[in-house]
Amino acid sequence: MLLPDKIIIMNQTEWFLEKFREWEKSTGRKQTVTSFSRHLGVKQVTLTRWMNGDNEPAGDHVHLLAEKLGADIYAILKIDPLITHGPAIIFHTDRKYSPEEMAGISSHSNISWAITT
């Protein structure tokens, strides 16, 4: 498994500021929070509250942010994207898994599973 060169831990405010700067750079010119809110499809006051850490995004806003800015929003907010979003995939198997295989399966954050006997 490849690990990143460095791990950066940031809070919600830092994350929004980083994403704003990335977006601003991608546009090639100085931007405002109002234009960023338009880009995201949210009210400027809502975005400002998120950026200041006064409120946390919730519900559909989280998924909108994940689509527009990256799925790392789920980690920043400490929520499971499978619980809050997306279709459930359920399968049944009679196959017996070793403890090593179980650890490998459970390490995937995008897989939800249960084994029944």
N, C-alpha and C positions, 0 to 999 in steps of 0.2 A: 504494500500500500504506500502510495506517495503522500508525503506530508508537506504542507507549505513551508517555505523558507522561514517565515515568521508568522506568528499568530497575533493578530491585533484585537484586543478586547475594547469595545466601545459601547457607550450608552446610546440611547435613542437620539438625543440631541446631537451628539457627534456623528452618528450615522446619517441623519438628515442633512447636516451640513456637508458631509462628504459627498452625498448623492447630489445635493444642489450644485456643488463645485464641479463634479463630473459632468452633470447635465449642462451647466453653464459653459464649460470648456468645449463640449461637443457642439454647442451652437456657434462657437467662434466669436462670441461677444459677451460683454457684461449683461447680466440679467437681473431681474427683480424677483422677490418671493411671489409677487402677484403673477408674473409670467410663469413661474414654476408651478404655482397652484393651477393655472389654466392648463398647463401641459399635463398635469396629473389628473385633472378633472375633479378637483375638490375646491371648496371655498377657501379663499385666502386666510380668513380668520382660523379655520380648522387647521390648515397647514402650519400657520404660525404657532398655534397651541401645541401641535406635535413637535415642531422644531424647538420650542422652548422647554419641552418636557412637561407642560402643564396637563396635557391629555395624551392618552395612547390611542393609536388607531385601533379600530375594532371591526368585526364583521367583514362586510364586503370591501371596506376600505383597505383592510390588510391585504386582501387578495389583489386588489387593484395596484397597491404599492409593490407587491411581489412581481406582478406582471410588468410594471413600468420601470421599477428600480432594482429588482433582484430579490430572489427568494431568501436572502439573508435577513430580511425583515422578520421572518419567523423566529430566527435565533435571537435577534435583538429583543423581540417582545416575549421570548421564552414561551412560544406556543407551538404546538404540533400542527403542521399544515394538513396532515391526514385527518385529524380530528375536526378541524375547522373548515376544511375545503376538499373538494374533489370526490370522485366516485369511489365507492368501496369495492374492492376486488376480493371476493371470497372464494377459496378453493378448499377442497378436501383431498387428503391423501392418506393412504395406509402405510406409506413409506416411513420407516423408523430413521430418525436423524441422530447422528452422534452429537455429543456436547459441543464439539468443535464446529460442526455444521450449524448447530443452533445459534452459537455465538456469532457466526458469520452472517446468518440470516437476520438476526436481531440488530446487527450493527448498521443495517441500511435504514436510514431515517424515512425512506419513501416506501417501506414495506411494512404492512400490518398483517399479522397472521395469528392463527390459533391452530393447535393440533388437537384433534379429538380421537378418541379410541373407541 
